Amino acid sequence: MKLSLLIFFLITSLTSCSQTDKYVGEYISNNSSGIKQRYKLTLNSTGTFEFEQHWAQIGMNNEIQATGIEKGQGTWTFKNKSIILSCNNETDITQDYRLDFDNSKVSILNDSIIRFTESKLFWVENMDLKKSKS
């Protein structure tokens, strides 16, 4: 009986890990207007994530006038066919990682595209990111 229970829990654990492992990786999006932007969300197998927003303001003669990077970090979980991002204000929000993604929700559109559907950061809502091939 104990062996059967142990095997059940092992199979359950392996199944839940394999479901989330397929979402591990880098997701990117490029946006262009008066400001060129590149977004990258990295989902790590350890259950942590990092988000980067690289931007460059382009002038009249296509010259770069200003550049910057904003970052966020925290943990992620897979629940109800969505990725939930969480941040701990005491440990994840720092001078280098200022973006607060706590309670952000990312929907899985298909095997290679995800979409932010809920976030405190209004500018990421409805943003699609494509899984990087590397």
Residue pairs with C-beta under 8 A, 6 or more apart in sequence:
19 78
20 77
20 78
21 45
22 111
23 43
23 78
23 83
23 108
23 114
24 43
24 44
24 45
25 42
25 43
25 131
25 132
26 40
26 41
26 42
26 131
26 132
26 134
27 40
27 41
27 42
27 43
27 114
27 129
27 130
27 131
27 132
28 38
28 39
28 40
28 41
28 129
28 130
28 132
29 38
29 39
29 127
29 128
29 129
29 130
30 36
30 37
30 38
30 39
31 37
31 38
31 39
34 57
34 58
35 55
35 56
35 57
35 58
36 55
36 56
36 58
37 53
37 54
37 55
37 56
38 52
38 53
38 54
38 55
39 51
39 52
39 53
39 54
39 124
39 127
39 129
40 51
40 52
40 54
40 129
41 49
41 50
41 51
41 106
41 114
41 129
42 49
42 50
42 51
43 49
43 76
43 83
44 50
47 75
47 76
47 77
48 73
48 74
48 75
48 76
49 73
49 74
49 75
49 76
49 85
49 101
50 71
50 72
50 73
50 97
51 71
51 72
51 73
51 99
51 101
52 69
52 70
52 71
53 69
53 70
53 71
53 99
54 67
54 68
54 69
55 67
55 68
55 69
55 70
56 64
56 66
56 67
57 64
57 65
57 66
57 67
58 64
58 65
59 65
70 98
70 99
71 96
71 97
71 98
71 99
72 87
72 92
72 97
72 98
72 99
72 100
72 101
73 87
73 92
73 97
74 85
74 86
74 87
74 88
74 92
74 101
74 102
75 85
75 86
75 87
75 88
76 83
76 84
76 85
76 86
77 83
77 84
77 86
78 84
81 107
81 108
82 105
82 106
82 107
82 108
82 117
83 105
83 106
83 107
83 108
83 114
84 103
84 104
84 105
84 106
85 101
85 102
85 103
85 104
85 105
85 106
85 119
86 101
86 102
86 103
87 93
87 100
87 101
87 102
89 100
89 102
93 100
99 121
100 120
100 121
101 119
101 120
101 121
102 120
103 118
103 119
103 120
104 116
104 118
104 119
104 120
104 121
104 124
105 116
105 117
105 118
105 119
106 114
106 115
106 116
106 117
107 114
107 115
107 117
108 114
109 115
109 128
111 131
112 130
112 131
113 128
113 129
113 130
113 131
114 128
114 129
114 131
115 126
115 127
115 128
115 129
116 124
116 125
116 126
116 127
116 129
117 125
117 126
118 125
119 125
